[in-house]
Amino acid sequence: MSRFSVPDMHCGHCKAKIEDALLEADGGAELGFDMDKREVTVDTVLASDEVIETIKSAGYTAAELG
């Protein structure tokens, strides 16, 4: 499971766009969202760089957290 900072995720619409993009890339992914911290937790078969690129393709910036 990996955590990603998504600083420009502000609302439910943002969350839905990111969720749709990640589930399209990996339908079996398990996702968690912390809107206050603007973080996404992802349990997926995708590599971290693929997760970041998928989030970017939805129109948001992302960085993996330690």
N, CA, C and O atoms as CSV, one atom per row, in Angstrom:
chain,resi,resn,atom,element,x,y,z
A,1,MET,N,N,0.850,-1.176,0.000
A,1,MET,CA,C,0.000,0.000,0.000
A,1,MET,C,C,0.893,1.236,0.000
A,1,MET,O,O,1.877,1.304,0.737
A,2,SER,N,N,0.543,2.204,-0.828
A,2,SER,CA,C,1.342,3.423,-0.954
A,2,SER,C,C,0.466,4.646,-0.730
A,2,SER,O,O,-0.735,4.633,-0.999
A,3,ARG,N,N,1.105,5.713,-0.225
A,3,ARG,CA,C,0.404,6.982,0.011
A,3,ARG,C,C,0.956,8.039,-0.929
A,3,ARG,O,O,2.155,8.100,-1.200
A,4,PHE,N,N,0.043,8.870,-1.417
A,4,PHE,CA,C,0.416,9.921,-2.351
A,4,PHE,C,C,-0.195,11.239,-1.905
A,4,PHE,O,O,-1.356,11.297,-1.501
A,5,SER,N,N,0.597,12.286,-1.982
A,5,SER,CA,C,0.107,13.635,-1.748
A,5,SER,C,C,-0.492,14.149,-3.054
A,5,SER,O,O,0.131,14.063,-4.112
A,6,VAL,N,N,-1.710,14.684,-2.964
A,6,VAL,CA,C,-2.372,15.277,-4.130
A,6,VAL,C,C,-2.844,16.665,-3.698
A,6,VAL,O,O,-4.011,16.843,-3.349
A,7,PRO,N,N,-1.935,17.655,-3.720
A,7,PRO,CA,C,-2.221,18.961,-3.121
A,7,PRO,C,C,-3.373,19.726,-3.759
A,7,PRO,O,O,-3.971,20.584,-3.111
A,8,ASP,N,N,-3.695,19.435,-5.009
A,8,ASP,CA,C,-4.784,20.159,-5.656
A,8,ASP,C,C,-6.110,19.397,-5.648
A,8,ASP,O,O,-7.011,19.718,-6.423
A,9,MET,N,N,-6.235,18.392,-4.781
A,9,MET,CA,C,-7.498,17.668,-4.577
A,9,MET,C,C,-8.273,18.406,-3.486
A,9,MET,O,O,-7.918,18.339,-2.309
A,10,HIS,N,N,-9.336,19.112,-3.885
A,10,HIS,CA,C,-10.039,19.983,-2.948
A,10,HIS,C,C,-11.441,19.528,-2.570
A,10,HIS,O,O,-11.948,19.923,-1.520
A,11,CYS,N,N,-12.082,18.706,-3.403
A,11,CYS,CA,C,-13.510,18.458,-3.192
A,11,CYS,C,C,-13.885,17.048,-3.643
A,11,CYS,O,O,-13.047,16.287,-4.127
A,12,GLY,N,N,-15.135,16.728,-3.477
A,12,GLY,CA,C,-15.643,15.426,-3.877
A,12,GLY,C,C,-15.517,15.172,-5.368
A,12,GLY,O,O,-15.306,14.034,-5.790
A,13,HIS,N,N,-15.644,16.222,-6.169
A,13,HIS,CA,C,-15.485,16.072,-7.619
A,13,HIS,C,C,-14.046,15.668,-7.956
A,13,HIS,O,O,-13.818,14.797,-8.796
A,14,CYS,N,N,-13.089,16.305,-7.299
A,14,CYS,CA,C,-11.676,15.949,-7.486
A,14,CYS,C,C,-11.463,14.481,-7.116
A,14,CYS,O,O,-10.841,13.725,-7.862
A,15,LYS,N,N,-11.981,14.097,-5.970
A,15,LYS,CA,C,-11.850,12.718,-5.487
A,15,LYS,C,C,-12.422,11.744,-6.508
A,15,LYS,O,O,-11.796,10.731,-6.819
A,16,ALA,N,N,-13.602,12.042,-7.027
A,16,ALA,CA,C,-14.256,11.152,-7.983
A,16,ALA,C,C,-13.442,11.009,-9.265
A,16,ALA,O,O,-13.338,9.908,-9.806
A,17,LYS,N,N,-12.862,12.104,-9.762
A,17,LYS,CA,C,-12.050,12.035,-10.980
A,17,LYS,C,C,-10.818,11.163,-10.771
A,17,LYS,O,O,-10.463,10.362,-11.636
A,18,ILE,N,N,-10.167,11.320,-9.622
A,18,ILE,CA,C,-8.977,10.529,-9.315
A,18,ILE,C,C,-9.361,9.066,-9.126
A,18,ILE,O,O,-8.692,8.169,-9.638
A,19,GLU,N,N,-10.436,8.835,-8.394
A,19,GLU,CA,C,-10.912,7.469,-8.158
A,19,GLU,C,C,-11.243,6.779,-9.480
A,19,GLU,O,O,-10.833,5.639,-9.696
A,20,ASP,N,N,-11.970,7.443,-10.357
A,20,ASP,CA,C,-12.325,6.863,-11.654
A,20,ASP,C,C,-11.082,6.513,-12.464
A,20,ASP,O,O,-11.009,5.439,-13.061
A,21,ALA,N,N,-10.108,7.415,-12.486
A,21,ALA,CA,C,-8.886,7.179,-13.264
A,21,ALA,C,C,-8.106,5.983,-12.723
A,21,ALA,O,O,-7.642,5.141,-13.491
A,22,LEU,N,N,-7.963,5.911,-11.396
A,22,LEU,CA,C,-7.205,4.809,-10.805
A,22,LEU,C,C,-7.919,3.477,-10.992
A,22,LEU,O,O,-7.276,2.466,-11.272
A,23,LEU,N,N,-9.238,3.463,-10.841
A,23,LEU,CA,C,-9.980,2.213,-11.012
A,23,LEU,C,C,-10.034,1.788,-12.476
A,23,LEU,O,O,-10.154,0.599,-12.769
A,24,GLU,N,N,-9.949,2.738,-13.388
A,24,GLU,CA,C,-9.867,2.386,-14.805
A,24,GLU,C,C,-8.522,1.723,-15.099
A,24,GLU,O,O,-8.448,0.788,-15.895
A,25,ALA,N,N,-7.464,2.208,-14.457
A,25,ALA,CA,C,-6.126,1.647,-14.656
A,25,ALA,C,C,-5.973,0.295,-13.965
A,25,ALA,O,O,-5.277,-0.583,-14.475
A,26,ASP,N,N,-6.617,0.119,-12.808
A,26,ASP,CA,C,-6.568,-1.140,-12.050
A,26,ASP,C,C,-7.902,-1.303,-11.328
A,26,ASP,O,O,-8.118,-0.738,-10.255
A,27,GLY,N,N,-8.785,-2.079,-11.932
A,27,GLY,CA,C,-10.125,-2.273,-11.382
A,27,GLY,C,C,-10.153,-2.921,-10.017
A,27,GLY,O,O,-11.163,-2.839,-9.317
A,28,GLY,N,N,-9.062,-3.566,-9.621
A,28,GLY,CA,C,-9.005,-4.218,-8.319
A,28,GLY,C,C,-8.329,-3.386,-7.243
A,28,GLY,O,O,-8.136,-3.856,-6.122
A,29,ALA,N,N,-7.971,-2.159,-7.575
A,29,ALA,CA,C,-7.276,-1.299,-6.609
A,29,ALA,C,C,-8.189,-0.969,-5.435
A,29,ALA,O,O,-9.399,-0.805,-5.593
A,30,GLU,N,N,-7.584,-0.874,-4.258
A,30,GLU,CA,C,-8.294,-0.405,-3.069
A,30,GLU,C,C,-7.775,0.991,-2.769
A,30,GLU,O,O,-6.568,1.212,-2.664
A,31,LEU,N,N,-8.708,1.932,-2.635
A,31,LEU,CA,C,-8.344,3.336,-2.491
A,31,LEU,C,C,-8.857,3.901,-1.182
A,31,LEU,O,O,-9.931,3.533,-0.706
A,32,GLY,N,N,-8.078,4.798,-0.611
A,32,GLY,CA,C,-8.499,5.544,0.563
A,32,GLY,C,C,-8.172,7.011,0.339
A,32,GLY,O,O,-7.141,7.348,-0.243
A,33,PHE,N,N,-9.057,7.875,0.806
A,33,PHE,CA,C,-8.876,9.312,0.599
A,33,PHE,C,C,-8.926,10.038,1.929
A,33,PHE,O,O,-9.821,9.799,2.739
A,34,ASP,N,N,-7.966,10.926,2.157
A,34,ASP,CA,C,-7.978,11.831,3.307
A,34,ASP,C,C,-8.019,13.238,2.724
A,34,ASP,O,O,-6.994,13.806,2.346
A,35,MET,N,N,-9.223,13.781,2.662
A,35,MET,CA,C,-9.398,15.083,2.025
A,35,MET,C,C,-8.725,16.201,2.822
A,35,MET,O,O,-8.230,17.163,2.234
A,36,ASP,N,N,-8.701,16.086,4.152
A,36,ASP,CA,C,-8.065,17.119,4.970
A,36,ASP,C,C,-6.564,17.208,4.699
A,36,ASP,O,O,-6.005,18.300,4.595
A,37,LYS,N,N,-5.918,16.044,4.585
A,37,LYS,CA,C,-4.478,16.011,4.312
A,37,LYS,C,C,-4.174,16.046,2.819
A,37,LYS,O,O,-3.022,16.198,2.414
A,38,ARG,N,N,-5.225,15.905,2.002
A,38,ARG,CA,C,-5.082,15.830,0.545
A,38,ARG,C,C,-4.150,14.685,0.151
A,38,ARG,O,O,-3.181,14.859,-0.588
A,39,GLU,N,N,-4.487,13.511,0.678
A,39,GLU,CA,C,-3.708,12.304,0.416
A,39,GLU,C,C,-4.603,11.193,-0.120
A,39,GLU,O,O,-5.790,11.111,0.194
A,40,VAL,N,N,-3.992,10.342,-0.938
A,40,VAL,CA,C,-4.652,9.158,-1.464
A,40,VAL,C,C,-3.799,7.958,-1.082
A,40,VAL,O,O,-2.583,7.961,-1.278
A,41,THR,N,N,-4.440,6.934,-0.538
A,41,THR,CA,C,-3.778,5.669,-0.237
A,41,THR,C,C,-4.236,4.667,-1.284
A,41,THR,O,O,-5.430,4.539,-1.553
A,42,VAL,N,N,-3.275,3.952,-1.876
A,42,VAL,CA,C,-3.587,3.062,-2.985
A,42,VAL,C,C,-2.952,1.699,-2.745
A,42,VAL,O,O,-1.748,1.596,-2.510
A,43,ASP,N,N,-3.777,0.649,-2.805
A,43,ASP,CA,C,-3.291,-0.727,-2.798
A,43,ASP,C,C,-3.577,-1.262,-4.199
A,43,ASP,O,O,-4.730,-1.514,-4.548
A,44,THR,N,N,-2.529,-1.434,-4.996
A,44,THR,CA,C,-2.691,-1.708,-6.423
A,44,THR,C,C,-1.541,-2.550,-6.957
A,44,THR,O,O,-0.492,-2.676,-6.326
A,45,VAL,N,N,-1.765,-3.118,-8.129
A,45,VAL,CA,C,-0.690,-3.826,-8.827
A,45,VAL,C,C,0.176,-2.848,-9.627
A,45,VAL,O,O,1.240,-3.220,-10.121
A,46,LEU,N,N,-0.280,-1.608,-9.753
A,46,LEU,CA,C,0.469,-0.594,-10.502
A,46,LEU,C,C,1.711,-0.155,-9.730
A,46,LEU,O,O,1.703,-0.109,-8.500
A,47,ALA,N,N,2.762,0.162,-10.451
A,47,ALA,CA,C,3.957,0.743,-9.841
A,47,ALA,C,C,3.642,2.177,-9.420
A,47,ALA,O,O,2.722,2.800,-9.950
A,48,SER,N,N,4.404,2.688,-8.472
A,48,SER,CA,C,4.164,4.042,-7.959
A,48,SER,C,C,4.184,5.092,-9.059
A,48,SER,O,O,3.358,6.005,-9.060
A,49,ASP,N,N,5.124,4.970,-10.000
A,49,ASP,CA,C,5.178,5.960,-11.077
A,49,ASP,C,C,3.949,5.877,-11.974
A,49,ASP,O,O,3.524,6.885,-12.539
A,50,GLU,N,N,3.373,4.679,-12.108
A,50,GLU,CA,C,2.144,4.532,-12.888
A,50,GLU,C,C,0.959,5.181,-12.173
A,50,GLU,O,O,0.091,5.775,-12.811
A,51,VAL,N,N,0.929,5.062,-10.840
A,51,VAL,CA,C,-0.125,5.713,-10.058
A,51,VAL,C,C,-0.021,7.225,-10.234
A,51,VAL,O,O,-1.026,7.896,-10.468
A,52,ILE,N,N,1.186,7.754,-10.122
A,52,ILE,CA,C,1.392,9.197,-10.278
A,52,ILE,C,C,0.958,9.651,-11.667
A,52,ILE,O,O,0.278,10.669,-11.795
A,53,GLU,N,N,1.334,8.922,-12.695
A,53,GLU,CA,C,0.951,9.289,-14.063
A,53,GLU,C,C,-0.558,9.203,-14.253
A,53,GLU,O,O,-1.139,10.021,-14.965
A,54,THR,N,N,-1.196,8.223,-13.625
A,54,THR,CA,C,-2.651,8.088,-13.721
A,54,THR,C,C,-3.342,9.271,-13.058
A,54,THR,O,O,-4.305,9.814,-13.599
A,55,ILE,N,N,-2.858,9.669,-11.895
A,55,ILE,CA,C,-3.425,10.837,-11.211
A,55,ILE,C,C,-3.196,12.092,-12.053
A,55,ILE,O,O,-4.083,12.937,-12.167
A,56,LYS,N,N,-2.008,12.211,-12.641
A,56,LYS,CA,C,-1.722,13.359,-13.514
A,56,LYS,C,C,-2.650,13.375,-14.723
A,56,LYS,O,O,-3.089,14.439,-15.157
A,57,SER,N,N,-2.948,12.196,-15.266
A,57,SER,CA,C,-3.836,12.126,-16.436
A,57,SER,C,C,-5.249,12.591,-16.097
A,57,SER,O,O,-6.002,13.001,-16.981
A,58,ALA,N,N,-5.608,12.526,-14.808
A,58,ALA,CA,C,-6.914,13.021,-14.356
A,58,ALA,C,C,-6.882,14.527,-14.123
A,58,ALA,O,O,-7.917,15.135,-13.849
A,59,GLY,N,N,-5.690,15.140,-14.231
A,59,GLY,CA,C,-5.568,16.586,-14.114
A,59,GLY,C,C,-5.033,17.082,-12.782
A,59,GLY,O,O,-5.204,18.253,-12.443
A,60,TYR,N,N,-4.383,16.197,-12.017
A,60,TYR,CA,C,-3.908,16.560,-10.678
A,60,TYR,C,C,-2.432,16.232,-10.535
A,60,TYR,O,O,-1.915,15.347,-11.216
A,61,THR,N,N,-1.759,16.948,-9.650
A,61,THR,CA,C,-0.364,16.643,-9.353
A,61,THR,C,C,-0.323,15.633,-8.214
A,61,THR,O,O,-1.219,15.595,-7.370
A,62,ALA,N,N,0.720,14.820,-8.200
A,62,ALA,CA,C,0.843,13.798,-7.163
A,62,ALA,C,C,2.310,13.526,-6.881
A,62,ALA,O,O,3.161,13.643,-7.763
A,63,ALA,N,N,2.589,13.162,-5.640
A,63,ALA,CA,C,3.933,12.759,-5.233
A,63,ALA,C,C,3.791,11.662,-4.195
A,63,ALA,O,O,2.923,11.726,-3.323
A,64,GLU,N,N,4.650,10.654,-4.293
A,64,GLU,CA,C,4.599,9.566,-3.319
A,64,GLU,C,C,5.128,10.054,-1.978
A,64,GLU,O,O,6.106,10.799,-1.914
A,65,LEU,N,N,4.470,9.622,-0.915
A,65,LEU,CA,C,4.903,9.942,0.445
A,65,LEU,C,C,5.658,8.751,1.011
A,65,LEU,O,O,5.358,7.605,0.674
A,66,GLY,N,N,6.644,9.018,1.875
A,66,GLY,CA,C,7.487,7.980,2.455
A,66,GLY,C,C,6.847,6.908,3.188
A,66,GLY,O,O,7.526,6.014,3.692
